[in-house]
Structures are given as structure tokens and as C-alpha cells.
Amino acid sequence: MKNMFAKKLGFGLMRLPLNNPDDMADIDTKTLQSMVDVFMKQGFSYFDTAYVYTGSEEAICETLTKRYPRDSFTLTSKLPIFAVSAESDQEKIFHEQLERAGVDYFDIYLLHNVNVENYQTAQKFHSFEFMKQLKAEGKIKTLGISYHDNAELLDEVLTAHPEIEIILLQINYLDWDNDGIQSGKCYDVARKHQLPIIVMEPLKGGTLANVPKDAEKLFREYNPVASPASWAVRYAAGLDGVVMVLSGMSTMNQMLDNISYMQNFVPLNEDEKKIVATAAEIIAANITVPCTACMYCVGTCPEDIPIPQYFDLYNNRMQQTIDLPYYPQQQYYENYTKTRGKASDCVECGACEEHCPQHLKIIDLLKDVAKKFEVALPNE
């Protein structure tokens, strides 16, 4: 029987290789299969998917579960309580997930994106009781939650539900002291309840893989060959109680880099921790919108506004420190508006903010995006 936590690097299947970067459903299955093969060959065997990761469960069926013995890998998926409108939906979704993924059980099954609203829904629809029944039937082996809210609510949830065996938390060195995300405080609550911790967003949606030049200089001066991403993943993996760190790897190069330092994992030493703390200060000063491009907001927008893409363009534009006659981000924005909603099309319904794990004030931020980009749009 496999040891699901033998190595601390997990393949997060939310950001898969794509044939068309603007179409999350157009997964490059050939590249994904090669990545799965390399991952498994190097002794890594933990895979994390979810019902709402477009095409992910089906893709992992074709590239993993149809090609490897079931006991050779660990597969995690999640119950999207935010997509449930009736108690009976839970069983329908679960069986659809098994079929999509091509398995007859999940090693770990998580209640997805627990926050104050979704927790109320879970209580209303007896979601924990449903998951306990799945475990009793052998359809899931380990029951847990993924969590996006404050530490006080987390303590309440874990106290009320001792059946929770594992927790998925957003932890990275940039969010550790963030008052909105409360990575450090939520970590402390999980440790208080003696739960093993899986880490998501160790790179904060790629932010910590593409750091400002001053931060990268700090890293390179200490270790010229270590990537910025390696510092972030090692930071998370070295925390007490952390049994797995998920990385959303969308290219083979990203995977090979992660494997290079996680094959024989060594935690950060004290000097490295000090460097990371300084880097966090530099990075925080350079990010206007701390969006992780999780895409939870996109499917809820009635105006089809590509919110994460606009925030990425906005951040890049705001990081320009010299005046130029033309900014490439402007053209990319204009390209999007040909087929998608503009930032100014926002009707302020608030659906995006309800689903944002980073608790961003998306409505106000879209107004900032519109001010930056739309004044220069032609023919307006």
C-alpha cells in the first residue's frame, strides 16, 4: 500500500497545460500525460483535482487513472457545496466525479471552499453527514475540508466537526500575516486541532514564481541556481504539520524545477527564512491586486468579464516604472474586450466577491481597471 505523503510535492490540477491559454477546457492532454509520467517515475504520486476545475477530472482519468494501478497514486477531489442547491445534488455530483475521474473511490475528499456562507449551506444540507456515509461505504478514505475564511470560524468548524481528518489551507510567505487571508492564524488553529495540513497556493497563483527584480536579486545572491518558486514551496513544506504542498504545474519546465528541489526536500535554514521575510516586504510593495487567478469569480459573472486576466494586466501595467508611448497591456485588454465583457460592464451584482477566496473588493477594483485601460480604447 502506498504512503500518500512519502514526498511532499503534490500535482495541483487546477492550472493544467492548455492548447489555447484563453480556454480552460482546451487541455493539452499529450503534455499532461508526459508530465504525469515524469511525476510518477520520480516517485511523486499525489494528485489534487476538483469538480469545478474545468476538464480536470476527465483529463486525469485519461492521463493517470486509466494508465496506472489504483494503489500507485493518491487522488483527492472536492465536493463543491457552493454549487449545491438541494441535498440530493451531493450524491449526484459525487457519482459524477467518480465517473469523470475513472475511479471507484477517492483517497481524500474535501468539502470545497469552506467559508461562512458555504459552511451554512453545508449545515443546511448535512454535508458532513453525507461525507461520513461515503467514508463508511469505502468510497472515500479520508474526510477533510479546504478552507478560505478567518481563523475564528475555522476554530468553530473544527471544534464542531471532529470527523475532519485533514485540512487544505492557503499558505505562503506573502499571506502569512495578511489580515484578510490569515494564513498564519489559520495554520495555528489547524495545529491546535492536531490536523495534518495540505498547502494550496504556495506560489500565490504564480506571484511568488515571478517576483520583482529586487526580491529575485536577494534569492540569487544567496543561491544562484534556486528559482524564486523553490523558495516559496520550501517555505510552505518546511512548516510543522504540513504533509503536502500542492503546485499547479502547467508546463514540463515548472514540474522539473519543482522536482529538482523536492526530490530530497530540505527546509529553509534560518538565513533563508530572513531572506524570505525581506522578499515578502518587497513583493507586497509591488502588488496592486493580490489575485491568484483561481477563476472562481469567472463563472458567476453575468457580463462574462475575465476578471483574473484583467487584474493580471492591471498589475503588470502598474509595475511599469517608466513612461512609454505604448503599453502592451493595453492591446491585450482591447483584445479581450472584442469577445468578453469590459471592466466597466460590471453590474455590481456581487456574485464574484461572494466566491473570491482572497476576499478582494472586485467591484471597486474593476472600476480602477476601467479607469486605467478604457480611456484609451479606440472609437469610444
Disulfide bonds with the S-S distance in Angstrom:
none
